[in-house]
């Protein structure tokens, strides 16, 4: 909302943006008030959580999403939303736990895989993030994000290179150990 306000160049544009933000805030409040009257209404709870998330109220949306996580009809959407909110709140571990539960239920959920790639990138698990990203894009090419890929790829390659180098060093150490053992055997 702040970026939008800064980008509104004229007083009229700023006023229009503020009216839109007020209307969005009012809609969230109205939906939350309706939910208070019907707390067991899962579709309404999902609507409230989604509206709160879109309005940038991630901390407010998260408990609504979490409450729906086990719901048969809305659980997948709720876990996806909860993961996004947790990530927005810089809770990468919470986001990872939720998106992993989602992917346990629906292993080929392309948006879930893309979100897990973003979470893994935050957790500096670059190789795993790259694998999740590639799988998500293979399921839905429209999810391709060149900015994310361009940022992720060098880190994943560096991580793969470090692992390969460690493997080479370990192989060299094993070769020395084998050579030492062979020499000891010949001496004996």
N, C-alpha and C positions, 0 to 999 in steps of 0.2 A: 504494500500500500504506500509506503514511503517513497519507493522508487517511482511509482506511478504519479504521486503528487509532485515529485521533483521534475518529472518529464512533462507535466502540464505547464506549458509555457505562458499561457494567458490567464488572467484572473477568472474568466468565464470557464476555461477548461478546468482550472482548479476547483471551482465551485461545483461543476458537474461531477467531477471525480469524488468530491466529498459527499455529495448527495447519493451517489452510487454506493459508496462505502457505508453510509448511514442506512440505506435501504437493505444492504446485505446484512448488516449487523441486526437490524430489526427483524429480518426474516429468520435469522438464527435464533433470536430470542423468542419469536413466536413459535417456532418448531419445538424449542426446548420446553416452552410452557405447555404445548399440546402433549408432549411426552410425559410431563408430570401428571397429566390426567390419565394417560394410558401407558404406564411404564412397561407393560409386557408387549407392546406393539413393536415387533422386531423391524418391520420395514420403516416405521417412523424413526426408530432409534438409529438405523443405518442412515436415514436421510439427515438426521440431526448431526451425526458424526461427520458425514461427508460435507455438510454445510459448514460446520465448525472448522474442518480441515481446510476447506477452500478459502475460508476467511482468515486463515493463518492462526487459528486457535488450536494448535496441535495438542497442547496439554489438556485442553477441555475435550477434544475429540477422542483421545486415546482410551479413557475408561469406557466410553460408549462402544467403541470398536471391540475392546477386550471383552465386554459383557456379551457380545454377539459371536465371539470366536467359535464357540461350540455349537452354534445354531446350524441346523442341517441346510436350511435354505440360504442363509446369509453369511455363514462362517468363512467361506473363502474370501468374499469381498471384505469382510471385517478384518481378517488377518492381513490382507494386503494393505488396507487402510491403516491398521495399527502399526504395521512395519514402516510405512511411509512416515507416520507421525513420530514414531520412536527415532527414526533416522533424522528427521527434522529437528528433534530435540537433542541431537548428538548422543543418543543412546544406541550405539552400534550393536552392543551385545543384545539389548532388548529387541532391536529390529531383526537381528540375525535369528534369535529364538523364534520369533513370530513367523518370519518368512520361511524358516525351516519347517515349522508345523504346517504351513500352507503347502509347501512342496512335498511333504509327506502325504498329504491328502490328494494333491494333483501334481504329480511329478513333472509333467510337461506344461506347466502353467507359464507361458512365455513372459508375462509381466512379472510374475513371481521370480523367475530366473534373472530377469534384468534387474529387479530390485535387489536380489541377493548379490548380484555382481557389484552393484553400487555399495552395498553394505560391506562386502568383502574388501573392496577397494579402500573403504574407510578404515578397515581393520588391518590394512597393509598385507592382505592375502592376495597378492596380485595374480599369481598363476591360477588360483581357483576362481578369481573374479573374471579373468580372461576366458576360462572354460565356461562359466555360467553365461557370460555375455555372448560367446559364440553359439552356445546352445539356444539361447533366447532368440537370437537373430535367425538361426536356422529354422526355428519354428514360426517366426513372424518377422519377415524382412523389414516391415515398416517400423520396427523398433530400433533399427540401426541408428546409432548416435556417433557420428564421426568425432565429435569433440571428446566424448568419453573414451572412445577407442584410442584416439591419438594420445590422450593422457595416460591411459592404462598400458598400452602396448610396450613402451620403453621400460616401464617398471617391471612388467611381467618378464620381459626378455632379460633384464638385469638379474631378476630373481632366479630365472632358469639358468643363467650363466653362472651365478654363484653356486647353485646346487650342482651343476655339472663340474665346476672347478673343485668343489668339496669331494665329489665322487672320484675325480681324477686323483686328488691327493690321497684319498682313502685307498684307491687301487695301487698307487705308488707305494704307500705304506705296507699294504698287503704283499706286494711284490718283494719288498725288502725283507719282510718277515719270512716269506717263502724261501728267498735266497739264503737268508741266515739259517733257516731250518735245514735246507739242503746241504749247506756247508758244514753244519754241525753233524749231520748224518754221515757225510763223507769222512769227517775226522774220526768218527767213532768206529 
